[in-house]
Amino acid sequence: MLKRTMIVILSILLGVLLLTGAGAAFLHTPAFGRLPRGERQQRIERSPNYRDGEFRNCQPTTLMTSGQGRVRAMLGFLFRKKPERLRPETPIQVVKSDLRSLDPSQELLVWFGHSSYLIQTGGKRLLVDPVFCRAAPLPLLNRPFAGTDVYTPDDMPDIDYLVITHDHWDHLDYRTVLRLKARIGRVICPLGVGEHFEYWGFDPQRIVELDWDEEALLEEEFSIRCLPARHFSGRGLRANRTLWASFLVESPVQRFFIGGDGGYGDHFARIGRCFPGIELAILENGQYNADWRYIHTLPGQLGRAAEELGAKCVLTVHHSKYALARHAWDEPLRNARRVAEEESLCVLMPQIGQILPIEPRQTETTIKSL
């Protein structure tokens, strides 16, 4: 009996060790990237936004207001009964445009669902947070809605600037950036995120890594400024070792605000005061929940954020491709229509893949159907 008990205990211990080893090996696969080190870490430690071993938001920010913590909240999302209409019942209708034939002198934008989009302005192409392969560590997580995965890295034209707002999996896709690597001029990213790109074989000379309130002159009359967002970061078990950000793009033609992910905060008003004349603000609208209300923008805050930025027009993103929260899949689209109608705000609502002209000084309210 004792021998049998010992065999059972040893078998359990062996199983735990094997699982632990497999988990550790999985977390060290290339897709997880690499935490900052060396000179980059020294630069991070000199940042006024880095304290006690991690980056901090400008305002005190509790990530999970439910008190559950990140892991428990994720497990609850995965295994609780799914609410109705979390995903569309039929494939989403998209437009498959020939992006390689685009005239680079045209001012335009193409949204690919969620937070991935292509901007052409001032004769340059910017690709923001492209996710065309996998938005999670495991293929069964964050499955795209039917019909939304028609674009691949091979469909993209040559890119002058790859802009990454933060290193979460639904914004930084290892397979996508590797397949685009040879056709990317430079990578623009927040402080610390460049470590992933160096680890993945990108030339450090092609990486422009910025702290909040730092600016890079990319070309004559073409610059990008890194600005705050109210969010968090991390691809593995350790959070906030890299920075998250929004960006202000100054082209010779117009001024864009790239909001990235994040909750409402007083940074919107500060940005609007410091940088008046924003032609287009691209703002998060989706995957929100009261349990994480400080790190994602709630529906009632969208119009206020746009007003405080002083944006002439708004495009909302972070919706229509993945179910990362528990609201109905099309609720963000209804939110955008409501803001346009009730607050008289110019809101662009293109179909996924539609080529959308973005000429300067659009002022009329524009609503298009997904």
WOVENLIN-V384777 format. One record per residue. RES is the residue in three letters. SS is DSSP state (H for helix, E for strand, - for the rest). PSI is psi in degrees with one decimal (999 if undefined). Layout:
# WOVENLIN-V384777
res=RES ss=SS psi=PSI
res=RES ss=SS psi=PSI
This chain:
# WOVENLIN-V384777
res=MET ss=- psi=-44.9
res=LEU ss=H psi=-41.7
res=LYS ss=H psi=-41.5
res=ARG ss=H psi=-40.1
res=THR ss=H psi=-41.5
res=MET ss=H psi=-38.6
res=ILE ss=H psi=-42.1
res=VAL ss=H psi=-46.6
res=ILE ss=H psi=-45.1
res=LEU ss=H psi=-37.4
res=SER ss=H psi=-41.6
res=ILE ss=H psi=-45.1
res=LEU ss=H psi=-41.2
res=LEU ss=H psi=-41.3
res=GLY ss=H psi=-42.6
res=VAL ss=H psi=-43.6
res=LEU ss=H psi=-42.1
res=LEU ss=H psi=-43.0
res=LEU ss=H psi=-40.8
res=THR ss=H psi=-44.4
res=GLY ss=H psi=-41.4
res=ALA ss=H psi=-40.5
res=GLY ss=H psi=-43.4
res=ALA ss=H psi=-41.5
res=ALA ss=H psi=-40.0
res=PHE ss=H psi=-43.0
res=LEU ss=H psi=-14.0
res=HIS ss=- psi=11.1
res=THR ss=- psi=153.3
res=PRO ss=H psi=-31.7
res=ALA ss=H psi=-25.1
res=PHE ss=H psi=-11.7
res=GLY ss=- psi=-156.2
res=ARG ss=- psi=140.1
res=LEU ss=- psi=149.9
res=PRO ss=- psi=150.1
res=ARG ss=- psi=172.6
res=GLY ss=H psi=-136.9
res=GLU ss=H psi=-33.4
res=ARG ss=H psi=-43.7
res=GLN ss=H psi=-36.1
res=GLN ss=H psi=-39.9
res=ARG ss=H psi=-41.2
res=ILE ss=H psi=-43.6
res=GLU ss=H psi=-18.8
res=ARG ss=- psi=-8.9
res=SER ss=- psi=136.1
res=PRO ss=- psi=-10.9
res=ASN ss=- psi=4.6
res=TYR ss=E psi=120.2
res=ARG ss=E psi=138.3
res=ASP ss=- psi=40.6
res=GLY ss=- psi=8.8
res=GLU ss=E psi=157.9
res=PHE ss=E psi=148.1
res=ARG ss=- psi=151.9
res=ASN ss=- psi=160.3
res=CYS ss=- psi=-37.5
res=GLN ss=- psi=150.0
res=PRO ss=- psi=129.1
res=THR ss=- psi=115.3
res=THR ss=- psi=124.2
res=LEU ss=- psi=-53.0
res=MET ss=- psi=102.3
res=THR ss=- psi=-11.5
res=SER ss=- psi=-13.3
res=GLY ss=- psi=5.9
res=GLN ss=- psi=-32.0
res=GLY ss=- psi=161.3
res=ARG ss=H psi=-46.9
res=VAL ss=H psi=-46.1
res=ARG ss=H psi=-40.2
res=ALA ss=H psi=-39.8
res=MET ss=H psi=-42.8
res=LEU ss=H psi=-38.8
res=GLY ss=H psi=-40.4
res=PHE ss=H psi=-40.5
res=LEU ss=H psi=-35.7
res=PHE ss=H psi=-9.8
res=ARG ss=- psi=159.2
res=LYS ss=- psi=132.4
res=LYS ss=- psi=136.5
res=PRO ss=- psi=163.2
res=GLU ss=- psi=147.0
res=ARG ss=- psi=26.9
res=LEU ss=- psi=-33.7
res=ARG ss=- psi=150.1
res=PRO ss=- psi=146.1
res=GLU ss=- psi=-25.2
res=THR ss=- psi=157.8
res=PRO ss=- psi=141.3
res=ILE ss=- psi=136.6
res=GLN ss=- psi=124.3
res=VAL ss=- psi=167.2
res=VAL ss=- psi=126.5
res=LYS ss=- psi=96.9
res=SER ss=- psi=151.3
res=ASP ss=- psi=92.2
res=LEU ss=H psi=-26.3
res=ARG ss=H psi=-18.2
res=SER ss=H psi=5.2
res=LEU ss=- psi=141.0
res=ASP ss=- psi=115.6
res=PRO ss=- psi=-13.1
res=SER ss=- psi=-10.5
res=GLN ss=- psi=140.5
res=GLU ss=- psi=112.1
res=LEU ss=E psi=168.3
res=LEU ss=E psi=141.5
res=VAL ss=E psi=121.9
res=TRP ss=E psi=136.1
res=PHE ss=- psi=16.1
res=GLY ss=- psi=154.5
res=HIS ss=- psi=-125.6
res=SER ss=- psi=21.8
res=SER ss=- psi=130.0
res=TYR ss=E psi=156.7
res=LEU ss=E psi=130.9
res=ILE ss=E psi=132.7
res=GLN ss=E psi=120.8
res=THR ss=E psi=140.6
res=GLY ss=- psi=28.7
res=GLY ss=- psi=7.8
res=LYS ss=E psi=154.1
res=ARG ss=E psi=128.1
res=LEU ss=E psi=129.8
res=LEU ss=E psi=121.6
res=VAL ss=E psi=126.8
res=ASP ss=- psi=54.6
res=PRO ss=- psi=127.0
res=VAL ss=- psi=101.0
res=PHE ss=- psi=-1.7
res=CYS ss=- psi=-58.6
res=ARG ss=- psi=129.8
res=ALA ss=- psi=16.4
res=ALA ss=- psi=163.3
res=PRO ss=- psi=-30.9
res=LEU ss=- psi=142.2
res=PRO ss=- psi=-25.1
res=LEU ss=- psi=-13.8
res=LEU ss=- psi=146.7
res=ASN ss=- psi=47.7
res=ARG ss=- psi=134.4
res=PRO ss=- psi=150.9
res=PHE ss=- psi=148.6
res=ALA ss=- psi=132.2
res=GLY ss=- psi=-12.7
res=THR ss=- psi=-2.5
res=ASP ss=- psi=34.9
res=VAL ss=- psi=-17.8
res=TYR ss=- psi=142.5
res=THR ss=- psi=167.9
res=PRO ss=H psi=-31.6
res=ASP ss=H psi=-18.7
res=ASP ss=H psi=-13.5
res=MET ss=- psi=144.3
res=PRO ss=- psi=176.5
res=ASP ss=- psi=138.8
res=ILE ss=E psi=126.9
res=ASP ss=E psi=-45.8
res=TYR ss=E psi=120.0
res=LEU ss=E psi=118.8
res=VAL ss=E psi=122.6
res=ILE ss=E psi=123.5
res=THR ss=- psi=-29.0
res=HIS ss=- psi=174.3
res=ASP ss=- psi=17.1
res=HIS ss=- psi=152.9
res=TRP ss=- psi=-30.7
res=ASP ss=- psi=8.4
res=HIS ss=- psi=-22.7
res=LEU ss=- psi=104.6
res=ASP ss=- psi=114.3
res=TYR ss=H psi=-48.7
res=ARG ss=H psi=-38.0
res=THR ss=H psi=-50.1
res=VAL ss=H psi=-31.0
res=LEU ss=H psi=-39.6
res=ARG ss=H psi=-22.1
res=LEU ss=H psi=-10.1
res=LYS ss=H psi=-47.3
res=ALA ss=H psi=-14.4
res=ARG ss=H psi=14.8
res=ILE ss=E psi=128.5
res=GLY ss=E psi=-64.3
res=ARG ss=E psi=154.4
res=VAL ss=E psi=129.1
res=ILE ss=E psi=123.2
res=CYS ss=E psi=162.0
res=PRO ss=E psi=162.1
res=LEU ss=- psi=128.1
res=GLY ss=- psi=-31.2
res=VAL ss=- psi=-25.4
res=GLY ss=H psi=-22.4
res=GLU ss=H psi=-40.7
res=HIS ss=H psi=-46.1
res=PHE ss=H psi=-39.2
res=GLU ss=H psi=-42.4
res=TYR ss=H psi=-32.4
res=TRP ss=- psi=8.5
res=GLY ss=- psi=10.8
res=PHE ss=- psi=143.0
res=ASP ss=- psi=123.7
res=PRO ss=H psi=-27.3
res=GLN ss=H psi=-15.8
res=ARG ss=H psi=3.6
res=ILE ss=E psi=121.7
res=VAL ss=E psi=110.4
res=GLU ss=E psi=122.6
res=LEU ss=E psi=143.1
res=ASP ss=- psi=166.2
res=TRP ss=- psi=138.3
res=ASP ss=- psi=11.7
res=GLU ss=- psi=148.4
res=GLU ss=E psi=144.4
res=ALA ss=E psi=126.0
res=LEU ss=E psi=109.1
res=LEU ss=E psi=-40.5
res=GLU ss=E psi=171.7
res=GLU ss=- psi=125.7
res=GLU ss=- psi=20.4
res=PHE ss=E psi=113.4
res=SER ss=E psi=164.6
res=ILE ss=E psi=135.5
res=ARG ss=E psi=132.3
res=CYS ss=E psi=129.6
res=LEU ss=E psi=164.2
res=PRO ss=- psi=154.9
res=ALA ss=- psi=162.0
res=ARG ss=- psi=89.9
res=HIS ss=- psi=-148.0
res=PHE ss=- psi=-179.4
res=SER ss=- psi=173.0
res=GLY ss=- psi=138.6
res=ARG ss=- psi=-14.8
res=GLY ss=- psi=-136.5
res=LEU ss=- psi=-16.9
res=ARG ss=- psi=123.2
res=ALA ss=- psi=155.4
res=ASN ss=- psi=25.7
res=ARG ss=- psi=-12.8
res=THR ss=- psi=159.9
res=LEU ss=- psi=154.8
res=TRP ss=- psi=156.9
res=ALA ss=- psi=163.6
res=SER ss=E psi=169.4
res=PHE ss=E psi=146.8
res=LEU ss=E psi=120.2
res=VAL ss=E psi=124.3
res=GLU ss=E psi=104.4
res=SER ss=- psi=168.4
res=PRO ss=- psi=-14.7
res=VAL ss=- psi=-43.2
res=GLN ss=- psi=173.9
res=ARG ss=E psi=126.1
res=PHE ss=E psi=147.1
res=PHE ss=E psi=121.5
res=ILE ss=E psi=107.4
res=GLY ss=- psi=-24.1
res=GLY ss=- psi=-155.5
res=ASP ss=- psi=149.6
res=GLY ss=- psi=156.9
res=GLY ss=- psi=169.2
res=TYR ss=- psi=144.0
res=GLY ss=- psi=176.8
res=ASP ss=- psi=-3.8
res=HIS ss=H psi=-28.3
res=PHE ss=H psi=-45.7
res=ALA ss=H psi=-39.5
res=ARG ss=H psi=-43.3
res=ILE ss=H psi=-42.8
res=GLY ss=H psi=-38.8
res=ARG ss=H psi=-40.4
res=CYS ss=H psi=-27.7
res=PHE ss=- psi=71.5
res=PRO ss=- psi=159.1
res=GLY ss=- psi=28.4
res=ILE ss=- psi=119.1
res=GLU ss=- psi=-43.3
res=LEU ss=E psi=127.5
res=ALA ss=E psi=127.2
res=ILE ss=E psi=109.8
res=LEU ss=E psi=146.1
res=GLU ss=E psi=138.1
res=ASN ss=- psi=82.4
res=GLY ss=- psi=160.0
res=GLN ss=- psi=35.6
res=TYR ss=- psi=161.9
res=ASN ss=- psi=146.2
res=ALA ss=H psi=-26.4
res=ASP ss=H psi=-16.8
res=TRP ss=H psi=48.9
res=ARG ss=- psi=-16.0
res=TYR ss=- psi=-13.7
res=ILE ss=- psi=0.1
res=HIS ss=- psi=143.6
res=THR ss=- psi=126.6
res=LEU ss=- psi=157.2
res=PRO ss=H psi=-42.6
res=GLY ss=H psi=-8.6
res=GLN ss=H psi=-9.6
res=LEU ss=H psi=-50.7
res=GLY ss=H psi=-37.4
res=ARG ss=H psi=-42.4
res=ALA ss=H psi=-44.6
res=ALA ss=H psi=-41.3
res=GLU ss=H psi=-43.1
res=GLU ss=H psi=-29.8
res=LEU ss=H psi=-21.1
res=GLY ss=- psi=25.4
res=ALA ss=- psi=135.2
res=LYS ss=- psi=-27.6
res=CYS ss=E psi=156.4
res=VAL ss=E psi=138.9
res=LEU ss=E psi=128.0
res=THR ss=E psi=143.9
res=VAL ss=E psi=-171.3
res=HIS ss=- psi=34.3
res=HIS ss=- psi=172.2
res=SER ss=- psi=16.1
res=LYS ss=- psi=-34.6
res=TYR ss=- psi=152.7
res=ALA ss=- psi=94.5
res=LEU ss=- psi=-1.9
res=ALA ss=- psi=-172.4
res=ARG ss=- psi=14.8
res=HIS ss=- psi=162.8
res=ALA ss=- psi=145.6
res=TRP ss=- psi=-32.6
res=ASP ss=- psi=6.1
res=GLU ss=H psi=-41.1
res=PRO ss=H psi=-34.1
res=LEU ss=H psi=-39.8
res=ARG ss=H psi=-37.5
res=ASN ss=H psi=-45.0
res=ALA ss=H psi=-42.5
res=ARG ss=H psi=-41.1
res=ARG ss=H psi=-44.5
res=VAL ss=H psi=-41.4
res=ALA ss=H psi=-42.7
res=GLU ss=H psi=-43.4
res=GLU ss=H psi=-27.4
res=GLU ss=- psi=7.8
res=SER ss=- psi=45.4
res=LEU ss=- psi=139.7
res=CYS ss=- psi=111.9
res=VAL ss=E psi=121.4
res=LEU ss=E psi=129.7
res=MET ss=- psi=70.7
res=PRO ss=- psi=160.6
res=GLN ss=- psi=155.1
res=ILE ss=- psi=127.4
res=GLY ss=- psi=-8.3
res=GLN ss=- psi=136.4
res=ILE ss=E psi=114.6
res=LEU ss=E psi=111.0
res=PRO ss=E psi=138.6
res=ILE ss=- psi=60.1
res=GLU ss=- psi=148.8
res=PRO ss=- psi=155.9
res=ARG ss=- psi=44.1
res=GLN ss=- psi=130.9
res=THR ss=- psi=-17.2
res=GLU ss=- psi=156.1
res=THR ss=- psi=124.6
res=THR ss=- psi=124.1
res=ILE ss=- psi=125.2
res=LYS ss=- psi=154.8
res=SER ss=- psi=143.9
res=LEU ss=- psi=999
